[in-house]
Amino acid sequence: MVSKSQTKLITSLQQKKYRDQTGLFVGEGPKVIAELLKEGFKLQSLFTTDASQTAAENHFYVTDAELKRISFLKTANTSLGVFEIPKPKLLQDSGLMVALDAVRDPGNLGTIIRLCDWFGVQQILCSEDTADCFNPKVVQATMGSMARVQIHYLSLSVFFKKTKLPIYGGFMDGKSVYSEKLTKDGIIVMGNEANGISEALIQKITHKITIPRFGKTQKTESLNVATATAILLSEFRRSTET
């Protein structure tokens, strides 16, 4: 059974200010919950329709109707976990990283986190106005990948001044990523869905790259930021790992 106080707490975690206040976030479904647990995330409470999973003191059996009331999904899964937000790890200025400049859509952020996990990118740098990685929609879109990728929120401008890594920016008018010499270590900057990379960061980009259009009409305006990230990551890995 879900108490009124538990329902109130879970419902509040849809909003960032309450996630910040409580230090908690929600993950739903056996796969997401299992991945988070496997990577050491601390479970505060579990609500499940599977009676065999309720042996622990902080595990609660709920009916399908009760789970539906507290779920953030359109179609509730079989379980919902409330987790503690882990303390951020120390940022390492090395390796291949992705930097996100005001990427606002939770689905895009979740997909990019999953892509980074797939391509072995261990750190993502997010501007402070990028979507919150503990937003329920982001957590679900990562399908557990957020447990294996470190996500740092910081001033990209300040960090770019300090780093010695090459900084690649995704633009419409850059050099083709297929002809540009790419490095194994570096930062790939992806911009806002509507406005691209901000003017404040453009001057700090050391390599402007683009994904060329091959269509005959050349009328496609742009690619979705997550789709573009996938193509760039694939090309970086292909050209530097062979």
Residue pairs with C-beta under 8 A, 6 or more apart in sequence:
1 60
1 61
1 62
1 66
2 10
2 47
2 60
2 62
2 66
2 69
2 70
6 45
6 47
6 60
6 70
7 69
7 70
9 22
9 24
9 82
10 26
10 70
10 80
10 82
11 70
12 18
12 22
13 19
13 22
13 24
13 25
13 26
13 82
13 136
14 72
14 136
16 132
16 134
16 135
19 25
19 85
19 132
19 134
23 84
23 85
24 44
24 82
24 83
24 84
24 85
25 82
25 83
25 85
25 134
25 136
25 139
26 72
26 80
26 81
26 82
26 83
26 136
26 139
27 33
27 36
27 80
27 81
27 83
27 139
27 140
28 71
28 72
28 73
28 76
28 77
28 79
28 80
28 81
28 136
28 139
28 140
29 77
29 78
29 79
29 140
30 77
30 78
30 79
31 143
31 144
32 81
32 139
32 140
32 142
32 143
32 144
33 43
33 46
33 79
33 81
34 144
35 143
35 144
35 145
35 147
36 43
36 81
36 83
36 144
36 146
36 147
37 43
38 147
39 147
39 148
40 86
41 83
41 84
41 86
41 147
42 83
42 84
42 86
43 58
43 81
43 82
43 83
43 84
44 58
44 82
44 83
44 84
45 58
45 59
45 60
45 81
45 82
46 53
46 56
46 58
46 59
46 60
46 79
46 80
46 81
46 82
47 60
47 62
47 66
47 67
47 70
47 79
47 80
47 81
48 54
48 59
48 60
48 61
48 62
48 67
48 78
48 79
48 80
49 61
49 62
49 63
49 64
49 67
49 78
49 79
50 61
50 78
50 79
51 61
53 59
53 79
54 60
54 61
62 70
64 76
67 76
67 77
67 78
67 79
67 80
68 76
70 80
71 77
71 80
72 136
72 137
72 140
73 140
85 134
88 150
88 152
89 150
91 123
91 125
91 150
91 152
91 154
92 123
93 162
93 163
93 164
93 165
94 165
94 185
95 121
95 122
95 123
95 185
96 120
96 121
96 184
96 185
96 186
96 187
96 188
96 236
97 121
97 123
97 124
97 125
97 165
97 186
97 187
97 188
98 112
98 116
98 121
98 123
98 124
98 125
98 187
98 188
98 190
98 229
98 233
99 124
99 125
99 126
99 127
99 156
99 167
99 187
99 188
99 189
99 190
100 109
100 112
100 124
100 125
100 126
100 127
100 130
100 189
100 190
101 127
101 130
101 156
101 189
101 190
101 191
101 192
101 197
101 198
101 201
102 127
102 129
102 130
102 191
102 192
102 195
102 198
103 109
103 112
103 126
103 130
103 131
103 190
103 191
103 192
103 193
103 225
104 129
104 130
104 131
104 192
104 193
105 131
105 193
105 225
106 131
106 135
106 137
106 138
106 141
107 137
107 138
107 141
107 226
108 131
108 193
108 224
108 225
108 226
109 126
109 130
109 131
109 133
109 135
109 138
109 141
110 137
110 138
110 139
110 140
110 141
110 142
110 146
111 141
111 226
112 124
112 190
112 225
112 226
112 229
113 124
113 133
113 138
113 141
113 142
113 145
113 146
113 149
113 151
114 141
114 142
114 143
114 145
115 121
115 226
115 229
115 230
115 233
116 122
116 124
116 145
116 149
116 233
117 142
117 145
117 148
117 149
118 145
119 233
119 234
119 236
119 237
120 237
121 149
121 233
122 148
122 149
122 150
123 149
123 150
123 151
123 152
124 149
124 150
124 151
124 152
125 152
125 154
125 156
125 159
125 187
126 133
126 151
126 152
126 153
126 154
127 153
127 154
127 155
127 156
128 153
128 154
128 155
130 153
131 138
132 138
133 139
133 146
133 151
138 146
139 146
156 189
156 201
157 200
157 201
157 204
160 167
160 187
160 201
160 204
161 204
163 187
165 185
165 186
165 187
166 183
166 185
166 186
166 187
166 206
166 207
167 186
167 187
167 189
167 204
167 205
167 206
167 207
168 182
168 186
168 187
168 188
168 189
168 205
168 206
168 207
168 208
168 209
168 232
169 188
169 189
169 191
169 197
169 201
169 202
169 205
169 207
169 208
169 209
170 188
170 189
170 190
170 191
170 196
170 197
170 209
170 210
170 211
170 228
170 229
170 232
171 196
171 197
171 208
171 209
171 210
172 196
172 210
172 222
173 208
173 210
174 207
174 208
174 209
174 210
175 207
175 208
175 209
175 210
176 209
176 210
176 211
176 212
177 209
177 210
177 211
177 212
177 231
177 232
177 235
178 212
178 235
180 207
180 209
182 235
182 236
182 239
182 240
183 240
184 240
184 241
186 236
188 229
188 232
188 233
188 236
189 197
189 201
189 205
190 197
190 225
190 228
190 229
190 232
191 197
191 198
191 225
192 198
192 225
193 224
193 225
197 205
209 232
211 223
211 228
211 231
211 232
213 220
222 228
223 231
